[in-house]
Amino acid sequence: MVYLVEKGRIEPDALDRFQTAIDAANSVWQEVALTGEIAYEMQKIPRETVPDMPDRIIAATASVYRVPVISRDRKIKVSEIETIW
């Protein structure tokens, strides 16, 4: 999210709002650590298809946890990663 704020793609307070949502007692959001398993999964996502490192990390994390990615990113959407949005 810091990367997206720096690029001007999302609002500057997005990280604070997201952290508030995660910290809420009834939150459905969960933070996960960047693990070796996720790093190895990144090797399966071609850099030519998804060139931005943050996007590859997100896609690999979704693959490891077997969940879709919530993204409007065209490069992720045309990859083999399931996307919503």
C-alpha positions in Angstrom: 0.0 0.0 0.0 2.9 2.3 0.7 4.1 1.7 -2.9 0.6 2.6 -4.3 0.4 5.7 -2.1 3.9 6.8 -3.3 2.8 6.3 -6.9 -0.4 8.3 -6.3 -2.6 5.4 -7.1 -4.5 5.3 -3.8 -5.3 8.0 -1.2 -2.5 8.9 1.3 -4.6 7.8 4.3 -5.4 4.4 2.8 -2.8 2.5 4.9 -4.2 4.1 8.1 -7.7 3.3 7.2 -6.8 -0.3 6.3 -4.9 -0.8 9.6 -8.0 0.5 11.5 -10.1 -2.1 9.7 -7.7 -4.9 10.5 -7.6 -3.9 14.2 -11.4 -3.8 14.5 -12.7 -6.6 16.8 -15.1 -7.9 14.1 -12.6 -7.6 11.2 -12.6 -10.1 8.3 -9.2 -8.9 7.2 -6.0 -10.7 8.2 -2.4 -9.8 7.8 0.0 -12.5 6.6 3.8 -12.6 6.7 5.9 -12.8 3.6 7.3 -16.3 3.9 9.8 -18.5 2.1 6.8 -20.4 0.6 5.4 -17.2 -0.9 8.9 -16.2 -2.2 9.2 -19.6 -3.9 5.7 -19.3 -5.3 6.7 -16.0 -7.0 8.9 -18.0 -9.3 5.8 -19.4 -10.9 4.5 -16.0 -11.9 6.4 -14.9 -15.0 8.0 -11.4 -14.7 7.0 -10.8 -18.3 3.3 -11.2 -17.3 3.4 -9.4 -13.9 6.5 -7.2 -13.9 6.0 -5.2 -10.7 7.5 -6.8 -7.6 4.6 -5.8 -5.3 2.1 -7.3 -7.7 4.0 -10.5 -7.9 4.2 -10.7 -4.1 0.4 -10.2 -3.9 -0.3 -12.8 -6.6 2.0 -15.3 -5.0 0.4 -14.8 -1.6 -3.0 -15.4 -3.1 -1.8 -18.5 -4.8 -0.3 -19.9 -1.6 -3.5 -19.2 0.4 -5.7 -20.3 -2.6 -7.7 -17.1 -2.6 -8.5 -14.6 -5.4 -6.7 -11.3 -5.7 -8.8 -8.1 -5.4 -7.3 -6.0 -8.1 -8.0 -3.8 -11.2 -4.5 -4.3 -12.4 -4.7 -5.5 -16.1 -1.5 -7.5 -15.9 -2.7 -9.5 -12.9 -6.1 -9.9 -14.5 -4.6 -11.4 -17.7 -2.3 -13.8 -15.7 -3.5 -17.1 -14.5 -4.2 -15.6 -11.1 -7.9 -15.5 -10.2 -9.0 -11.9 -9.7 -12.0 -10.1 -8.4 -12.9 -6.6 -9.5 
